[in-house]
Amino acid sequence: MAETKAAAAPRKSKRKVLVGEVVSTKMQKTIVIEVTRKFSHPLYTRVMSRDKRFYAHDENKEAHVGDVVRIEETRPLSKLKRWRLLEIVRRSSLAPEAAALTV
């Protein structure tokens, strides 16, 4: 009986999950996400921000520039891609215009 409970329990992923803004969708099935991290400076105690860009796999080309998305760490997909798109947290107001331009 204990075995069935363990098997039925959802397994928590050990992969990292980040939230950031899409800054580029110019590549095929690849989006560039910029993640901003805020931290306190150890000496001056000022709040500072650091930006880092991640390349993520977007199979269905769902994300557009300005969208806030959640990405998950995955196996290496190419030279730079090590993340994949999990979900779009918030759509940009520019998304319908960008979709109309590509059609």
C-alpha positions as CSV (number, residue, x, y, z in Angstrom):
1,M,0.0,0.0,0.0
2,A,2.9,2.4,0.7
3,E,4.2,1.7,-2.7
4,T,1.1,2.9,-4.5
5,K,1.1,6.1,-2.5
6,A,4.7,6.8,-3.4
7,A,4.0,6.0,-7.1
8,A,0.9,8.2,-7.2
9,A,2.6,11.2,-5.6
10,P,3.7,13.8,-8.2
11,R,7.5,13.9,-8.5
12,K,9.0,17.3,-7.9
13,S,11.4,18.4,-10.6
14,K,15.0,19.3,-9.6
15,R,15.3,21.6,-12.6
16,K,15.7,25.3,-12.2
17,V,12.8,27.5,-13.2
18,L,13.2,31.2,-14.0
19,V,10.9,34.1,-15.0
20,G,11.9,36.7,-17.4
21,E,10.9,38.9,-20.4
22,V,11.3,37.9,-24.0
23,V,13.7,40.3,-25.8
24,S,14.1,38.5,-29.2
25,T,12.2,36.0,-31.3
26,K,14.2,36.4,-34.5
27,M,15.5,32.8,-34.5
28,Q,13.5,29.7,-35.5
29,K,12.0,27.9,-32.5
30,T,14.4,29.9,-30.2
31,I,13.6,32.9,-28.0
32,V,15.9,35.1,-25.9
33,I,14.8,35.8,-22.4
34,E,16.3,38.5,-20.1
35,V,16.1,37.7,-16.4
36,T,16.7,40.6,-14.0
37,R,18.0,39.7,-10.5
38,K,18.0,42.2,-7.7
39,F,20.4,42.0,-4.8
40,S,21.8,44.1,-2.0
41,H,25.4,45.2,-2.4
42,P,27.4,43.6,0.4
43,L,29.3,46.8,1.3
44,Y,27.1,49.7,0.3
45,T,23.8,48.0,1.0
46,R,22.3,49.5,-2.2
47,V,19.8,47.5,-4.2
48,M,21.5,46.6,-7.5
49,S,20.1,44.7,-10.5
50,R,21.9,42.4,-12.9
51,D,20.5,41.2,-16.2
52,K,21.3,37.9,-17.8
53,R,20.1,36.5,-21.1
54,F,19.0,32.9,-21.7
55,Y,18.2,31.1,-24.9
56,A,15.1,28.9,-24.7
57,H,13.4,26.5,-27.0
58,D,9.9,27.6,-28.1
59,E,8.6,24.7,-30.3
60,N,5.3,26.3,-31.3
61,K,6.5,29.9,-31.6
62,E,4.0,31.0,-29.0
63,A,6.0,33.8,-27.3
64,H,6.4,37.3,-28.6
65,V,8.7,40.2,-27.7
66,G,7.6,41.8,-24.4
67,D,5.9,38.7,-23.0
68,V,6.8,37.6,-19.5
69,V,7.5,33.8,-19.6
70,R,8.6,31.0,-17.3
71,I,11.4,28.8,-18.5
72,E,12.8,25.5,-17.2
73,E,16.3,24.0,-17.4
74,T,16.8,21.1,-19.8
75,R,19.4,19.1,-21.5
76,P,21.6,20.9,-24.0
77,L,19.6,21.4,-27.2
78,S,22.3,23.4,-29.1
79,K,25.5,25.4,-28.5
80,L,23.6,28.0,-26.4
81,K,20.2,26.6,-25.7
82,R,19.8,24.9,-22.3
83,W,16.2,26.0,-21.4
84,R,12.7,25.4,-22.7
85,L,9.6,27.5,-22.5
86,L,7.2,26.3,-19.8
87,E,4.4,28.9,-20.0
88,I,3.6,32.4,-20.8
89,V,2.9,34.2,-17.6
90,R,1.8,37.5,-19.1
91,R,1.2,38.6,-22.7
92,S,2.6,41.8,-24.0
93,S,0.2,44.4,-25.4
94,L,2.3,44.3,-28.5
95,A,1.7,40.6,-29.1
96,P,-1.3,40.9,-31.4
97,E,0.5,43.5,-33.6
98,A,3.6,41.2,-33.8
99,A,1.4,38.2,-34.8
100,A,-0.3,40.3,-37.5
101,L,3.0,41.3,-39.0
102,T,4.3,37.7,-39.4
103,V,1.1,36.6,-41.2
